[in-house]
Amino acid sequence: MSDYIKAMGIDKLSASERLELIEQIWDSLPDSVEAHDVPAWHLREVAKRYEYAKTHPGEGKPWIEVMKDLEALG
């Protein structure tokens, strides 16, 4: 666990409190971000996943199917 999380006391929150905090942070983000706001490691990860998807066609599910599966859970 990072020192920042400990310093902020986040490590003392319950799981439901942490999830609420995540939701509040997510909601506080702007609708769009500038390219310089995206960490380089995010871009590398997206590129890696894109290359994997191109070389493994048919693997995985389309996003719409994933959403339907999640909605069916309740």
Long-range contacts (C-beta under 8 A, 24 or more apart in sequence): none
